């Protein structure tokens, strides 16, 4: 066994239809920020004492949370109001918003340049709405909008290559934007499975892990797009996290409600852990070797220790 259940943390009940979405951990304050989309809020969890603290409200349709340890900042994608939110963990009341493209979701950040990329889901009814928004946090403004060929999913930043990688659902691609040229697509990489969704990066080996709606996990070389492996999943995935020290990859699958755990040295599936139907999002605390699964039916965070 790899993931061992420790306990659960009660979270606020949903105010409206919906559930939870992306989450991130700020290690210095030992706080986890989780997008509670149904409540238009970030739920804040104390990771040291494993308890719910409070919620940050007023984030309409919040879909993503991202933490920059280098800049001591937290970012949110507010899909219901076409903005990103930005604040410092020690000053939540100082949160400010920047207008971006249509229905922002995925977030990635370059701490050196201060550029935040928001991957906008857009809408088929809005021509030209599939875009990437580049926000300069110093100017507190969107400074570029990059058209992409289809609906975006998650995105990450490679601090070694200085590149943003963004999943596109259809056509099945990863588009790459260079930090030094944040106004255009530098190149694209074709993915041999439908619906690229969750995305993470192994910096040491230069591999991207791309979890696809087709129920496939695609491993590819980030620099070239060369496909290294295609592995089966237990269902349609969403959020994924790579643990660089344990060399484990965690894939959240809402239906049937499980986490698939992979050994990234061999890409063998180690186990499938039952969570709850609809639990499509997780967070990872790689300092404490913990994984948090967010359970929408019972309004809880289920905490697991990786042993």
N, C-alpha and C positions, 0 to 999 in steps of 0.2 A: 504493500500500500504506500501511497505517496501523501495524499491529502487526508488529514484526520480532522474530523469535526471537533471544534472546541466549545463553542456556544453561539447564541444568537443575540442580536441587539435589536430591540424594538425601535421602530421608526414611526414618524407620523403617518396616519392613515391618509389615503388619497382623497383629495377634495373633489377632484373631477376624474373622468375616465382617463386611463393611461397608467403610467408606472414610473420606473426608474430608468436612467440612462447612464452615460459615461461618468466615471469617477477618477479622482487622482488624489495622491497623498503628498502633503507637505511635511517632510521629515523633521525639519527644525522645530516645528510646533507640535508634531505628532498628531496632526489633524487630517482627516479624510474629508474631501469635499465631493459630494455625490449629487448629480443632477436628478432632482425629483420632479420630473416633467409634469406629472399630474397636478402638482402643487405650485408650479411656477417658482420653484425655489431650489437652492442648494441646501441639502441636509449636511450638517457638520458633525463628524464623529471623532471622539477622543480615542485615538488608537492605543494610547498607553493604558487607559482604564477601561477600554472597550465599552463606551457608552455614548449615546446620542447627547449632543450638547444643545444645539439650536438650529434654526434654519435662517438662511438669508433669502428674503422674499423679493418680489418685484422683478423676477427674471422670466418673462413670458415665454412659455414653451421651451425652457432651458433643456438642451440636449447634450451638451458636452461640458466637461470640466478638465482643465489642464493646469499643471503647476510647473513653474520655472524655479528651480532651487537656486540657480545662478543669479537671477534677478529678484528673488523673493517676491514673486507675483503669482496670482491665480487668474485664470482666464475662463470665461464661460461663453458658450454659443447659445444665443437666445433665439431659437428658431421661430417662435411665434411673433417676434417683433423686429426681425432682421437686424439684430445688433450683436456685438460681442461686449461682454462685461469684463472689466479689468480692476483688480484691487490688490492691495498688500495684505497678507494674512494678519498683520498686527493692526490693520485699519480697515475693517470690513465696511464701515460706514463711508469710507472714502471711495467706494466703488463708482466707477464712471463707465459710460457706454459709448460705443462708436458704431454708427450705422455702417452696415456692410451689404452684401448681396442678398438674394432671396433664400430664406430658410437655411441659415448657417448651421452646420453640424460638426464635422471634424475640425480639430484645431491642432496646429503645430507651431513651434516658436523657435526662432534663432536668437539666442541670448546675446550674441556678439553684435548683431546689427540692430536688435530691438524690433525685428519684423515678425509679426504674427500672421500666420496664414489661416484663413477661415475657408473651409471647403463647403460651398453652398449647395444644398440639395436641389434647390430650384423647383420648377414645376413644368410638366409638358405643356400646360396651358399658357405659360409665359415664355414666349420666344426669347432666346438668348439668356435665360436665367440660370443655366448650368455654368457656374463661374467659380473662380477662386478669388477671394478678396485678400489683398495684402494691406495690413494695418501697421503703420509706424507708431509705436507706443509713445515715442517722444513727442510727436506732433499730435497725437490723439486723433488720428484721421486715417481713413482709407486712402492709400496712395496709388494703388493699381488694382485693376480688375482683369482677370485672365479668363477668356472663354475656354471651356473644356467640352469634349465631345458628348458627354452624358452625365447622368446623375452621379454626384460624388458620394463616397462613403468616408472611411476614416483616413487620416493622414498622419505622417510622422516626419520628424526632421533628423537628418543624419549629420551630426556635428563634426564628423571626420571629413566626409566628402562635401560638406556644406550644401546639402541638397534637401529639398522637400519632396516626399513621395506621397502621392494621392491616389487612392483607389477610385476607379470609375466602374460603376455597375454594368453599364452597357454603352458602348462596346467594352468587353472585359479587358481592362487595361490598368496599368499604373502609369500616371503621368509624373514627370520629374520637372521641378522648377529649381534652378540654381539660386542660392542666396545672393550671389553677386549680380544676377539678372532677374530680379523678382517681378518682372512684367511680361514674362513669356514662358511657354513650355519649351524646355530644352530637348526633351526626348520622351518617347513613350515605350512601354514594355507590354507586350501582349501576354495575357494570362490564359492558360488552357483549361479554364473552368468558368462556368457562368456565375456572374454576380460577385466580384471581389468585394469583400466587406471588411472584416477585421484585419489589422495590419500592425506588424511590429518588426523590430530589427535587432539582429545579433551583430553588434559593432565589431567584436573580435574577429568573426569569420566573414563579415561583409555579406551576410545572408538576410533576405527579406522573407518573412512568413506572412502569407496572404491566405486568409480563410474565406472561402467562397460559398455563396448561397447553394450551389450545386451539391454541397456536402463534401467538398474537397479542400484539403490544406495543401497549398502550393508553396514550395520552397524554391527561391530563385536567387541568383547572384545579383546583388544590388547594382553593381557597376555596369553590368552588361545585359541583364535581363535573362541570362541563360537559366533554363529550368533545371533544377537539381533533383527535385523529388515531388511527387504528387501522392498524397496520402488520404485515405478515407476518414470521414468524420461521422459522428453519431447522428447528425442532422444538420439543419441550416444554422450556421454560426453567426455570432455578432462580435462581441468584444473579445480580444485576445491580449495576453501579456506574456512576454518572455522574461524569465528569471535568469540573469546572466551568470550568477554564481552556482546555482543548482543545475543550470542548463535544462530547465523544464519550460515547456510552453503550455499555457492554460487557455483553453478555448471554451467560451460560454455558448451554450446551445439552448435556446428557449423552449424548443419542442424536440425531445420530450422533457427537457428541464434537467440538464446535466452539464458537467465540466469534463471535457476530454483533456487528459494530461499526457504530454509527449516528452520523450527523451530526445533532445535536439542533437545529440551526438549521432544517434542512429535513426532518428525520426520514427521510432517505434512508439506505439501507444502504450503507455504504462498502465492506465486505468481510466475508467469512466465513473465519475462521482455524481450521484443523484442529488439534485438541488430542489427545484420546484418548477412546475410547468409555467412557462413565461419568464423564467429567470435568465434573461439574455445578456446580462451585463455583470461584470466583476471588477474588482480593483485588486492590485497586488502591492503588498508591503515587502519589498525584497530585503529590507534591513531586519525584519523579524520573521521572515519566511512564512508570511501569512497571505491568504487569499480571502477576499470578501465577496460573497455572492449575494446579490440583491433580489429579494423574493417579493414579487409584486402582489401576490394573492394574500400573503400574511403580513405584509408591511414590516419586513425584517431584513437585517443583514446577517447572513449566516457566515461564521468565521471558521476558517480551516487553517491548520498548521501543516506545512509541508515537511514531512519527515523522511 
